[in-house]
């Protein structure tokens, strides 16, 4: 009798970023379709959220989320924040506060490593599901790079293969980050990257490769999320709907190296763009895959439009309160006629659903995404694009949506989806034949095929 496999889905997902959550849902579904008997566990930043969203056992990716919050934890967190703020104002206290944090981290580390190693001893395979875990932008070397390093070494000690599928990389700016990631990935079982930029970043830190490119796993989003959403545009108000994804670009409240002037310029440009859309008879729906970070931006935008008397409550509204999970996100995108988006997976979804999309790129990953499907003209730099060019590019979307162009794009997206499914076959076993025909009939849309994940480094 075949032994039941246990597969861990590892990543920095926590429920707040629905782009990451979309990838996790895709991986969990891919495993279940290929091996219904497999036991799946999550290793995430919010185990409680993972259990609810994905219906799997879940464990913490780092020590400080090892236990569920106790009642009243929110008030305790606010008190800690006040103490932290006060310590910054008193000479000498900041250093003591940092020393206290370091000592507390060291005290938590050893027990956490032991618990994690014991968990991995029960696992047959670890799959990295975070869409972009290989960077040091947010917390420096001791954030994502160290966590990757820690878990790869634990997996090696537990004799468990750890595979990286369609991951994104960069920026990796600090030497210590490069050291952690170089050592970790050299001992990883296999790796594929989602774009050429990520391959170049990993090569730049001294990894020998090769780094096969396979599209983002979001292209494999299960059919159950679509439902009848592709027909959701029928029977609604007559005005065409534009779904506009505003994001916390350079917002000091969110971004690690925020720039108030840059953020203000971005929001003002988006406000002027919304005014132009309203004048042309469109309805505008503000949405995002990262609600906690981006909702304040939507509020700033609406406030700016209210002050200029340009808001039209009949044709402009925020959808943030209606998006709680991936299914909600799919519904908003699918019920739109056109999408203008800055966040990566808010570009992937309309491509997958056949909704014309214009991307505002803040990172090379978005540019590579549109280049792969043959639509580089539908990607604009989020900072340098001026309003007239943005309006002109949006106007060209209707031209790109001709039947011939849509069929060509559809073929490319179908290729991307097939490449993702082939990679899942290679990692988790081929689909049962009864499901293969169902997948083949899935109405997706075109891309270029990727490659199987390959071993890297000196193992």
N, C-alpha and C positions, 0 to 999 in steps of 0.2 A: 504494500500500500504506500502511495506517495506521501511523503512528509508534508504537512501544512507549512507553507512559508510564512515568515513574518517580515514585512517590509516597512521600514521607517521612512517617512516623508519629512525631510529636514529643511528648515528655512527660517528666515526672519519674518515670517508672516504672523499677523496678530489681529486680523479682522478689520483694521482701520484702512488698510490699503487693499481695495477690491481687485486691483490688477494682480497683486501677489496671490490673493485668494482665488482668483480665476485660474491661475496656474496650478495651485494646490488641488482644486476641484477637478481639473483636467487629469492630473497625475493619479489621483485616487480612483477616478473613473476608469482610466486606462488599465490600472492594475486589476480592478474588479472584473472588467470585461474579459481579460485574458486569463485570470486565475480567481474564480469566484470563491475559492476556499481560502485564499490568502488572508492572513491577519495583518491589518494595516494599523500602524501607530503614527502619530504625529510628534514631531519635535519642533516646537515653535516658541514665539515670544509671548503667546497667551494661550496656554493649554486649555483653560476653561472655555475660551471662545472657539478653539479648534474642535473641542468635543461637541459643542452645540452646532456649529456650522457644517462639520463634515461627518459627524457621527462616528468618530474613531477615538480610541484611547490617545491621550496626548501627554507629553512630558516637556519640561522647560529646556530651552536652548541655552540658558545662562542662569547663574545662581539666583539673581534677585527676583526671578519669577518662579522660583522653585515651589512656592506654596501659594494657595489661593488667598486673596486678600481677606482679612478679617472684617467683621462689621465695624464701621467707623474708620476704616483705613483711609478714606478720602480726607477726613478731617486731620488725621495724622500726617498725611502727605502735605496738606496745606500748611500745617505747623512747621514741618521740616523745611518747606520752601521758604517760609518767613525767616527761619533760623539761618538758612543758607544765604539769603539776601542780606541779613544783618551782619553776618560774618565778613562779607565783602567790604563793609564800611569801616570795620575796626582793624587798625594795624595789628598784624600778628595773628589775628583770629583766622584769617583765610588759610594761612599755612597749617594751622592746627586742624582746621576743618578738613583740608585735603589729606593730611596724615591720617585722620580718623577714618576717612573713606577708604584709603589704601589698606589700612589694617583690617577694616571690616571685610574688604574684598578678599584679602589673603585668608582670613579666617573662614570665609564661605567656600573658597576654592577647593580645598582638599576633600571635604565631604561631598561637594557637587561632582567632582571628578570620579569619586568612587561610585556614587549612585548612577552616573551616566555610563560608566564602564560596565556595571552590572546590567543595565538596560541593554546595552549593545551586545552583551553575551547572549541575549535571548533573540537577537535579530539576525536575519539571513542576508539582508541587503539594505543599504542606506541610499536613498535617492535625494539629491539636493534639488528642491523645488523652488527656492527663491529665484526670482527672475534676474536679479542683479546683485548677487552677494559679494562679488569680488571687487571691493572698493574701500577707500578710507576717508570718504568725504564727510561723513557725519560725526564719527567719534574717534577719528584718527586710527592709529595702529591697534589700539586696544579695543576697538569696536569689532566690526565685521572681520578684519584680518585675523585677529587673535582667536575669535570664535571658530572660524574655519580651521585654523591651525590646531586648536584644542580638539575638535571633534574628529579630524582626520587622524590625529595621533591615537585618540581613544579607539577609533575604529580599527586601526592597525593592530593595537594591543589586543583587541577583542577578536582579531582575525575575521573582520567583517568587511566586505567590499563596499566602498563608498563611491558613487558615480555622480558626475555633474552633467546634467542634460540641458543643452541650449541655454547656458548661463551667459549673463552679461558681465563685462569687466570694465573697470575704470570709473573715475580716476584712481590711480595708485601713485601717490606723490611722495610718501614718506619712505625712507630706506627700511625702517623696521617693518612697515606694512609689506613691502616687497619681499623681505626676508620671510615673514610668516607665510605669505601666500605661495612663495616659491617652494619652501620646504613642504607645505601642505599638499600642493598640487602634484609635486613629484611623487608623493606616496599615495595619491588618489588612484583608484582602480581604472577609471576612464573619464573622459571629459569631451564634451562638444560645446561650441559657443554659438550664440544666436546671430552673430554678425562679424564682419571682417574687422571692424574697429576693436572688438573684444579680443580677437586673435592677435592683433597688433599690440595691444596693451600687455597681454601675457608674454608675448615674445620680448617686449621691451624690458621686462623685469628679469629676463634670463631663463625663461622656460623654453625648452627645445621644441615642444610640439611633437607631432603636428596637431593642429586644432581644427578638426572638421567643423564646418558650419552647418547647423541645422536650425530651421526657423524656430521662433519663440513657441513654447509649448501651448500658448493661448490659442494657436490655430487648431489645436485638437479639442477645443471646448466641446463637451458632450452635447448631443442633439437635444437632450431633455431640457436644456436651458433655452432653446430656441422656441419650442412650442409652436404657436401660431403667430409669433412675433413678426415674421416676415410679411404677414398680411395685416399687421396692426396699423399700417398707414391708411387703410381703407376706412371710409365712413367717419373721418374726423372733420375738424373745421377746414374751410376751403383754403385759408392762408397756408402756404408752404412753411414747414417748421425747420428751423435751423437749431441744432443742439450745439451749444457753445460751451466747451470745457475751459473754464478759467482755472488757473492753478497758482499756487503760492510761489511764483517765480521771483526769486531774489527777495522774498518777503522776510524781513528780519524776525518776525514772530515765529518763523518756521525754518527757514533755510540756515544752514550752519554759518555761511558767510554772506548773510543778507546785505543788500544794498538798497537803502530807502529810495534813493533817486532813481535807480534802475527799476525798482518795483513800481514807483509812482508813474514812471513813463509807460510801463507796460499796461497798468490799469487804465490810464488815460487813453491809450491807443485802443484798448478793448472797448472802452466806453464810446469812443468815436465810431468804431466799427459797428457796434450795436445800433447806434443812431442811423448809420447808413443802411443797415438791414431793415430797420423799422420803416424808414422812408421808402424803401423799395417794396414794401408790402409783406415782408416775412414776419412770422412769429418766431420769437427767440426763447429757447429754454436753456437755462444755465444748469450744468450738471458736472459731475466729476466722479472718478473712481477713488478719490482720496478725500472723503468728506471732512474729517477733522481739520486737515490742513487748508483745504480750498474754500470751505464755506465762508470764512472771514473775508476772503477775496471777493466772493460773490456779493457779500454785504457791502463792501467798499464800492464795488462797481454800481450797485443799485442806488446807494446813497449819492454817489457822484451824479448819476443820471437824474435822480430826484431833485437835486440842488440846481441842475441846469434845466429843469422842467422838460427833459427829453424822454422820461420814462413813460411807457404806455402799458398800464396794468392789464389791458385787454390782450396784448400780444407779447408781453415780456414778463416772465416769471421764473423763479428758482425752483428746480426739481430736487434740491438737496434733501429736503425733508421726506422725499418719497423713495430715496435710494438707501436700502439697508443691506442688500446682499447682491450677489452677482446676477441673479435673475432680474432684480429691479434695474440694474445697470443695462442689461441686455434689452429690457423693455423700452427704456428711454431712448437708446440708440436706434433700435429697430423701428420705433414709431416716428422717427425723424426723416425728413427728406434730404437733408444735408448735415454734415458734421464738421465743425471746426474745433480742433483739439490740440492741446499741448502735451498731455500725459500719454505715455507710450501705449498702454493697453486701451486707452480711449481712441487710439488710431487703429490698433489691431481689430477691435470689435467691429467698427463699421466696414473695414475691409472684408472681414469674414461674413458679415451680414449683407454685403452688397449695397451699402449706403455710401454715396460719394463723400469723400473726406478730404479736408485740407488740414495739413499738419503744421503746427508751429513748433519748430525744433529748438530745444534748449540743450540737447546732447546728441552726439553723432549716432546714437542708436536709432533715433527716429529717422534721420536721413538715410541710414542704411536700410531701414525697414521699407521705405518708399522706393529706394533704388532697386531692391530685390524684386519688387513687383512691377518694375518698369514705369513708375510714375514719379520721378524725381521732381517734376515741375509742381507737384502737389505738396511739396515740403518747403517751408519758408523759415528763415532764421527768426526766432522769436524776438530778438533785440533789434536787429538791423533793418528788418522789413518796415517800410513806411506805409502809412495808411493807404495811399493810392495804389501801391503795388499789392497790398493785401486785398483791397476791394476788387482789383482786376483779376487776381488769382481766383478769388471766390466766384466771380462771374464766369470764369473759364470752366468751373466745375460742371456747369450745365452742358457745355460742349463735350466734355469728357464722358458724360453719362449717356452718350448715344448707344444704340443697341450693339453696334460693332465693337466699340471701345469697351463696353461693359462685358461682352462675351470674351474679349481678349484678356481683360483683367480677371474675369472669373476663372479662366484656365490657369492663370498664374497662381491665384489663391488656392485653387484645388491642388496644384503641385506642392505648395507649401504645406497644406494640411496632410497630404499623402506622405511627405517626408517626415513629418512629426509622427504619424502613425507607424511608419516603417521603423523609426527609432524606438518607439514603444515595443514593437514586435521583437526587436533585437534584445531589448533589456528585460522584458517581462514574459516573453513567449508569444507566439502568434495568436491572433484572435480565433475563437471557435468559428467554424465555417458558417454557422447560422447567423453570426453577427457581421461577418465580412460583407455580405451582400447588402445588409442594412447600411453599413458605413459607406459603401460605394455609392448608394443612392442619396447620401446626405448632400443637400444643395449648398455647397460651399463655392468659393471663388478663388482661383489660380496663383502661382508663384514658381520658384525654381527649387528643384529637389535638393535636399541636403544630404549629408553622409552619415554613416553609422558613427557612434561615439568611439573614440580610439584611445588606447592607452597612451600615457604621456610620461615623460621623465625617465628616471633610471630604474624603474621597477619592471 
